[in-house]
Every structure is written in C-alpha cells, then in structure tokens.
Amino acid sequence: MLIVVLINILILAGLAILAIPNLVSLFLCSGIAMGCGIVLLYGLVRGTYGLRFTWLLASSLLIGYGGGSFSSIFIAGFSDLYDAFSVFGIPKPWGAYALMLVVFSSTTLLVAGFFETPLLKGVQVVRVGWKQERFIWVALALTAFGFLHGDYGFQGAGSEAGSGRASGLGIVVGILMHILLPLSVIGLLQTTGLRRMRFIFLSVVYFIALIPGGRRGLSYTLITCAFAGFRFSGWSPRLTPTKKILLWVGFVSVIVFSALFFYALRLASREANGSEGSQATTSIAPIIPILMEDILTDPGYILRESRSNMEERPFLLMEYLSLLGKGGNMPIPLYGQDIMLAVEMSIPDAVYTILGENKQGIRDIGTEENLANEHFGIPDLDNANSILTAGIIDFGLVGVFLYPLAACFILRAVYAVVDRFFNAEGQVVAVLIAVFLFLQAEVDIGEYVQNFRNIAIVMILWRAIYELPTMFRLSAANVGGSEEASASAP
C-alpha cells in the first residue's frame, strides 16, 4: 500500500536529517517531505483513499513545512546553499531539528489514519438541487453586502478601529467565502443549459471575490474545489495525458496569476497607508488607482517584490518552529496557556458582558507570539503559526504529536454531530469547511477553535436558508386547512 511506502520514506528522511543536521540534508529532506505530501494530497483529492482528517492534516504539514523550506532555499540561491541559509538567520541544526519534528509528527498522523474510519470511500455524488442553489444565492447577497458595507474586504474581515473586533457579518462572510466556490463548482459540473450558466456566473463572482482575501486562502479554496469536483459532483473526465498536463498547467497558472495580483494589491495597500509595514486598508476602492499606476509606470516592480517575498516568506513556518524548538534546548512549556487563549478569544463578547467580565484584557494579548515569544526568547515579530507551534509552546515535544491528533479527534466529533442531524447536502458543507481548514499548514490554534465554532454557525445558517421556505409553506397550509375546517363545521 502506498501509505506504508510513504511512512517508511518519511521515517528514513527523519532519521537522515537527525543524523546529518546540515543544510544539504535539510534541503533534500524538505523536498522528500513535500513530495510525500503532494502524493498523499493527490490521492485524497482524486478519491484514491477515503477521506481521513489525519491523512489530510499530514499532507498539509508536509507540503507547508517541507515545501516552504525547499522553495525558499531553492529561490534564495540554489548554487550556494550555505550562503542562501544566511537569509533566514537561524542555526542549521535548529532547522534540521524542526523538520525532523514535522516529519515524525506527520508520520504519526499517517499511522493513526489506519485507525480512523474514512468519511468518504471513493466518489459520493451529492446533487446540488434548488434548495442548495438558494443557499448559494442568499450567501452571495450576504457577501455583496459585506463588501459594500466594509465588513469584509482586502485581507478579510474588517474590524472596528482600535478594538480588534471583527464584525459579525464579516466573520460570517469570511466563513462562507471558502465553501461557496466549491459548492458552485459542484453545481456547474452537474447541470446543463441555463442552470449551468447560473453556476458559471456564481463561480466567477466568488473566484474574483476571493482574490483580495489572500494568496493562501485562494489557493486552498481552489484545492477544495478540486476535491469537491472529483469527490461530490460525479464528474469523471476521460482525459488523455496531454489534456491532463494542460489541465494541471492551467490550474497552477490560475493560482500563480491570482497570487501575483493579490500581492500587487498588498503593495498598493502599503502605499495607500503611507507605510511600508502597514496593510490596514480594508476597502479595495482606494487601492485600485495606486495599483494601476504601479503597473503602468514600472511593470517589473510587482514581479521583483513578489520574488523577494517568496524567497523568505515560505520559510517562516520552519523558522518559527526552529526558534521555538531551539534544537531540543527549549525552555519549560506554557502548559496549556496557548490553547486557553484560543478558547477565550473564540468566546463572543456578549458572553463576557453577560458574565460581567471584560474581554479586552484577553484581546490585548491577542496572538500566540505575544503570549510565547518573550518566554521562549524570540524577538517580538509577526511569526508563522501552526498546530505544531501551538503544541510545542504548550507541551514541548509531546505537544507536537498531541495537538495534531487532538485536532483530528475533535473535528471527527464535530462531524459526528453534523452527520446525526443533517442530510447529505448539509454534510457536504461541513466536509468542505473541514477540508479547507486542514489544508492549511499555517493556521494558529485559535483558527482551529474558531473553525470548530464556525461549523456550527454555518450549519445553523444552512438549515435556516435550506428549510425556512418549506416551513413557511407548511405553516400556511396548516392555517388554510384549519380555516376550511372551521367553515365547514356545523
């Protein structure tokens, strides 16, 4: 079985980098980890394997950490790896130690997957009917209002000035954005004629709306679309090898072009705010004129800046884990403070108000870095977080293995509730949220907690939009029947 082969390859790679902790082994083993992650993800997307959250999370960690390290070292200077590593500013053994943790944590997830019952076995066709289409259109109206009102815009949900509070509508739109395009794609692949034209329109609109939200969100949403198309739509194209290559080239090209456009928006946002480090503008309107001026005056500027960003940005995941692990010489962990901060941040302000508490003190701590960096002797920077950084902060080496497994277990419990109370169409919505979440390696523990909460929010919204018109019709019919019975009574 291929999974067993991948496990053996990863164990060998982990042992190799542990035995030879230098930059060459880091580069080579990062490439091996990335390759294993891509093979695993391809099998999950195409339906070769049943959907197991453990395997999905393992693939994202291998691609995120391995691919980030591999690409950064390659772009920074493949001809001289040791000079290239000076870009990142961490001791080589620390980086090797961090990759070893990633590889063995992912291997543990792969082994645990054999004990996880798969949610999907092969292709399970779920038809997008009129009720599902109604949900997509109503969600489009909410999304449009969120953009126009300023609740959602460039780089996601807007927040009240000085408070750090995102609006409720902004949060809801942020949740919906990444599942509506996959749902539209399922409808597009299943329908014909006028209905297909409607789904094409919805898909285009949602794709355009996703671009300002960020490169990672767009990329993971497109992968979720591929998952939805292969696993739920019943689409089974018979493509020649040439057409398959063209399809993959087109898919990657869309991601690359969209990522470049987003980064161009980010550069224009910095100029709009008058600061190189500021990206606070939420509305897109003031950014567009600056973007057009940049393109017309210096077309190569965006490409140069994007290359410089890609040289260092993908390695930030590995860098932060390396700094936290310190080659095995880490200080005493925080014993759950990080996860508690995430839970406290996810509780709505209204609950604190009812209890007579104030959330502002928790909000002032805000991020994992603010909580942990001083304790671990790390400069106060905007670092790249993940389930692994949360684990090592809270429980050291044990947390690196414990937290990913716990996240998979909790998500399975959440899905079990959805499976109990919702039909197949509703279950697809929950699965798409889970897939989008677990595709992301760079997600702090707070986003995991919030997404478990968000599944409940979306499922309530789904039930309201899906069932409410039917309930109104039944209520009207009952009222009409009662009146007729009263009129005919002697």
Steps between C-alpha positions, in 0.01 A plus 500: 500500500627844405440644848734242651766595245458869588532420872827315441638780280415761764657297782821466298498871418449591866783274612728635228450861599542408866832330422627771262350834613644725231353716228538249217305235691241764597455592135480142374276372780273803460455401136425141600244615759336731247485221241340257748244766595409570137457130420277455804292810425454394137364165615258666743376749239454244224327248727774236506466493879206558728503841666683479831568824684826357632633441147374837376674686784819296445506597133456870578778500762740320265422734211494815714820438694690289248393700198559833673852406605586343164372789287657773715846340492464435126392858418748661738797343327515140390858542376629564853273355765708617795488864390129460432437384855642825640179664374304324773733571791456182707761232580489213251452229765191683627343490154587133461353422843176681411461308174556176690210592731277572200588172331446282808180683601362447149607135510305459825193645327539257210517204739199632697308520173482122483284515816276782370184400318498680162215744441495447126588188307559587138251733331170583669278707271295767678262688272480877528126556489287814522533526877879491484499754218278726710757480780777603259301800369402621847863465608603704195268780614658488849847505346420798277357693794808414707730643232290813441454570870871453574454195724711295262763617253870496437661223710177388657260623766522864602521598865380789708772761529717449807295211638618203297140378478394360165136562412258208517418532130871509415555176690205328328613615155853386576370153583275478194752630247703180493214252464275684255740469206533120547120469528461704181754281323306186598184657352686606186625147436158342559267728304438602141339787313381808687574354845860437399529862385380611842760284673771629266402854598508411870838329465657798323361749753617298799843446345548875444375573853756259646807667347516799742476261797854366459717259306476209740123518536454508123742213438341276764151586376596393147635170636173461691321558167702219343411276794131589468504452124655153511335370819144642495397612151517166320732660243726232352680642198682266265804706415803416294842554664542820299167638621586406858826693476321800349237486775765500775698777327183707478413432865847602621503804270174626647642469852827674406331786313247553779778496761692765304190716474439475874860593578465797267196604704702461820779725366244760394337476844832581667538806280141605574576491873825691461706229673701204377382287790136601500226309324204631696280611211199270487312666214635413156379819329795728598752228412404450134624840365839449669519147363433622145766770535756242621423271205523781243815670635707193594353165388798305637462645852233250605701202369818615678323557829310173471821304438663663802195414711496138381868466587434541871125470562456122449779426749334691784311189610822305541677801649251546786491129584882501493519794739249340736673161494852644527647173388349320800614758756161666550391649833215367715175508297193705593281201590182589314507881508500522120192280453323681784567834330352359180186382679458832684544696176236289324231573762276787381522834681133473593574200722765697690254788541232268640752361748609850599848449355705704255663331201740785430777357717491178300486695176807700604700174509344413168748274326706191567819702448405755764443218747803287424786695344634663816482168686694323221747787446377582148485856359153655494419441134202390292587131477336216307289282729369147466356214700860391563613834642201498734587149610865575572409822685253326728656156555839487330583190296187319620284784367644468150343154482202555732344814348463376140341177621270692736390734220407202281311334785300815582414560135375142470281559806360820345431320176325217687247756628451636147457147367233436762285807435554595133436336165767426237490854356563655840776251574679610182507858631662384826752283313603791276561723805709224659699437182575870456615525862724194494659590166668793673827439675534864607201529732535588867316304768246780534380447144449130568283581801311769309440272203353232724265774621448626144378162381213535747426855375495396134289191565239710683503746208475212256199353680331843517541573127446139395188428704334835579298540177369145540400576860313812386310301237408232751387764750285673236349166397414415860338839555300465180390148594384616844292782351335265250419254777348777711284623212360154431425419862125487591 
